[in-house]
Amino acid sequence: MLLPARTLIDLPVSTETIKYLSEEELNRLTGSFQAWFDQAQGKTRRIRGRYWLVFLMARYTGARISEVLKIDDTVDIDFRGSRIQLWTLKRKKPFKRTVAVPPTVTTEVATYLAEWPNMRGVVFGLARQNFFTKLKTIGSQTGISKNKLHPHVLRHSRAMEMVSANVPLNVIQQVLGHSSILNTAVYLQISGRDAGQIMRDRGLI
């Protein structure tokens, strides 16, 4: 018997299904992506720049790739405050949440748009499969395991970064757009930390 869609969404993620990149692997993948972009010139640089910006947003927001591809740079990016508004999908009624990113991320977007102003409003509108393919191609040159070269792994990796940095569980939940804090608590289990104790410390249970 199939469960209702909303129930499926709220089910906690299994620790066995989560793959994530270590800090060293994240740095290696980011460096490889940036080198691929920096080496390009002319029209090729304009095209590669879109993939580079989508990668940066996925890597630093922890958003689902479908949420990243819906970013409208004309209204969803606070360049001064380095904040991104993201549609929280997989909900009965999608809504926007705000996620802070490093200033270098919004600077990269601003620099790109200054060079190609005609791309305003469409920068992030890539096809899902095209980004998947590009991530695998670029990532294959880094020595990272192929089964980790998927956009959702970037989401898990950002979550694990936040856990390692002792970011409060409820903040991580807000950043990731989880409907249930039980989904967020899974990352604590993976990190070896006591999820129950941390949640009690934060007054969540």
VOMI-451027 format. One record per residue (C-alpha): residue in one letter; chain; x, y, z. Coordinates in pm, whole numbers, m for minus. Layout:
! residues N
- residu	chaine	X	Y	Z
- a	A	X	Y	Z
...
! end
This chain:
! residues 205
- residu	chaine	X	Y	Z
- m	A	0	0	0
- l	A	142	337	m104
- l	A	169	613	152
- p	A	29	960	73
- a	A	283	1187	m95
- r	A	313	1420	203
- t	A	385	1129	437
- l	A	660	1009	209
- i	A	816	1354	208
- d	A	817	1371	588
- l	A	982	1034	640
- p	A	1335	1062	787
- v	A	1619	999	543
- s	A	1802	671	599
- t	A	2166	707	702
- e	A	2246	426	460
- t	A	2139	634	160
- i	A	2342	945	241
- k	A	2669	1009	63
- y	A	2867	1326	121
- l	A	3201	1481	34
- s	A	3476	1545	284
- e	A	3614	1898	319
- e	A	3913	1800	108
- e	A	3690	1653	m163
- l	A	3468	1962	m163
- n	A	3772	2185	m208
- r	A	3905	1963	m484
- l	A	3575	1962	m673
- t	A	3527	2337	m631
- g	A	3882	2404	m752
- s	A	3831	2182	m1056
- f	A	3503	2357	m1144
- q	A	3661	2700	m1107
- a	A	3962	2605	m1321
- w	A	3728	2475	m1592
- f	A	3547	2809	m1591
- d	A	3859	3028	m1566
- q	A	4023	2857	m1865
- a	A	3735	2949	m2096
- q	A	3716	3258	m2315
- g	A	3450	3440	m2514
- k	A	3119	3263	m2571
- t	A	3250	2947	m2406
- r	A	3318	3141	m2088
- r	A	2964	3277	m2088
- i	A	2823	2924	m2117
- r	A	3056	2772	m1861
- g	A	2986	3056	m1622
- r	A	2626	2945	m1584
- y	A	2735	2597	m1475
- w	A	2991	2747	m1238
- l	A	2728	2967	m1072
- v	A	2477	2682	m1041
- f	A	2750	2471	m881
- l	A	2836	2746	m632
- m	A	2473	2790	m534
- a	A	2420	2415	m490
- r	A	2742	2381	m293
- y	A	2684	2674	m54
- t	A	2305	2684	m10
- g	A	2255	2312	41
- a	A	1947	2346	m177
- r	A	1796	2079	m397
- i	A	1915	2124	m754
- s	A	1555	2187	m864
- e	A	1544	2478	m617
- v	A	1873	2621	m744
- l	A	1754	2610	m1104
- k	A	1450	2819	m1006
- i	A	1659	3110	m873
- d	A	1574	3437	m1048
- d	A	1879	3661	m1015
- t	A	1664	3971	m1065
- v	A	1461	3919	m746
- d	A	1602	3629	m543
- i	A	1955	3751	m472
- d	A	2044	4009	m208
- f	A	2387	4105	m338
- r	A	2467	4337	m51
- g	A	2357	4098	222
- s	A	2476	3781	44
- r	A	2140	3609	87
- i	A	1948	3389	m154
- q	A	1574	3333	m165
- l	A	1491	2976	m261
- w	A	1161	2811	m342
- t	A	1115	2531	m92
- l	A	983	2250	m306
- k	A	846	1906	m214
- r	A	574	2078	m13
- k	A	199	2090	m66
- k	A	232	2468	m78
- p	A	585	2571	m188
- f	A	723	2883	m22
- k	A	1043	3084	m26
- r	A	1312	3055	239
- t	A	1621	3275	277
- v	A	1970	3126	296
- a	A	2293	3313	365
- v	A	2597	3234	150
- p	A	2959	3350	149
- p	A	2996	3697	m11
- t	A	3222	3544	m277
- v	A	2922	3356	m417
- t	A	2708	3666	m480
- t	A	3018	3849	m603
- e	A	3070	3579	m866
- v	A	2711	3625	m982
- a	A	2746	4004	m994
- t	A	3073	3980	m1187
- y	A	2916	3742	m1439
- l	A	2615	3968	m1493
- a	A	2837	4274	m1531
- e	A	3017	4096	m1815
- w	A	2701	3951	m1974
- p	A	2406	4175	m1873
- n	A	2184	4009	m2134
- m	A	2190	3695	m1917
- r	A	2006	3870	m1635
- g	A	1702	3672	m1531
- v	A	1807	3348	m1701
- v	A	2148	3264	m1552
- f	A	2027	2971	m1345
- g	A	1780	2831	m1598
- l	A	1987	2530	m1700
- a	A	1845	2189	m1784
- r	A	1877	1950	m1489
- q	A	2034	1671	m1689
- n	A	2290	1903	m1846
- f	A	2415	2005	m1504
- f	A	2424	1643	m1386
- t	A	2637	1553	m1686
- k	A	2874	1847	m1640
- l	A	2920	1771	m1270
- k	A	3012	1412	m1348
- t	A	3250	1515	m1627
- i	A	3436	1773	m1421
- g	A	3427	1567	m1105
- s	A	3571	1261	m1281
- q	A	3899	1450	m1315
- t	A	3934	1492	m938
- g	A	3956	1127	m835
- i	A	3632	1154	m639
- s	A	3419	838	m644
- k	A	3161	845	m926
- n	A	2876	762	m689
- k	A	2944	1092	m510
- l	A	2920	1304	m823
- h	A	2555	1397	m793
- p	A	2396	1734	m703
- h	A	2217	1587	m401
- v	A	2555	1488	m258
- l	A	2639	1859	m249
- r	A	2327	1910	m37
- h	A	2431	1636	205
- s	A	2785	1774	214
- r	A	2667	2122	311
- a	A	2453	1969	585
- m	A	2751	1780	723
- e	A	2961	2098	713
- m	A	2703	2274	925
- v	A	2683	1984	1170
- s	A	3062	1983	1204
- a	A	3053	2358	1270
- n	A	2798	2306	1552
- v	A	2524	2499	1375
- p	A	2198	2452	1573
- l	A	1981	2177	1437
- n	A	1680	2403	1385
- v	A	1895	2642	1178
- i	A	2017	2355	959
- q	A	1654	2250	915
- q	A	1564	2601	797
- v	A	1859	2621	559
- l	A	1780	2285	400
- g	A	1405	2343	391
- h	A	1321	2020	573
- s	A	959	1982	673
- s	A	1055	1764	970
- i	A	1349	1809	1205
- l	A	1377	1429	1209
- n	A	1518	1448	855
- t	A	1778	1697	974
- a	A	1871	1490	1279
- v	A	1988	1209	1050
- y	A	2303	1411	978
- l	A	2387	1412	1348
- q	A	2369	1033	1351
- i	A	2610	1014	1057
- s	A	2852	1249	1229
- g	A	2852	1029	1539
- r	A	2701	1297	1760
- d	A	2415	1231	2001
- a	A	2115	1373	1820
- g	A	1886	1336	2118
- q	A	2114	1524	2354
- i	A	2171	1808	2109
- m	A	1800	1842	2046
- r	A	1737	1851	2423
- d	A	2009	2114	2466
- r	A	1836	2328	2204
- g	A	1497	2284	2363
- l	A	1363	2095	2062
- i	A	1248	1788	2255
! end
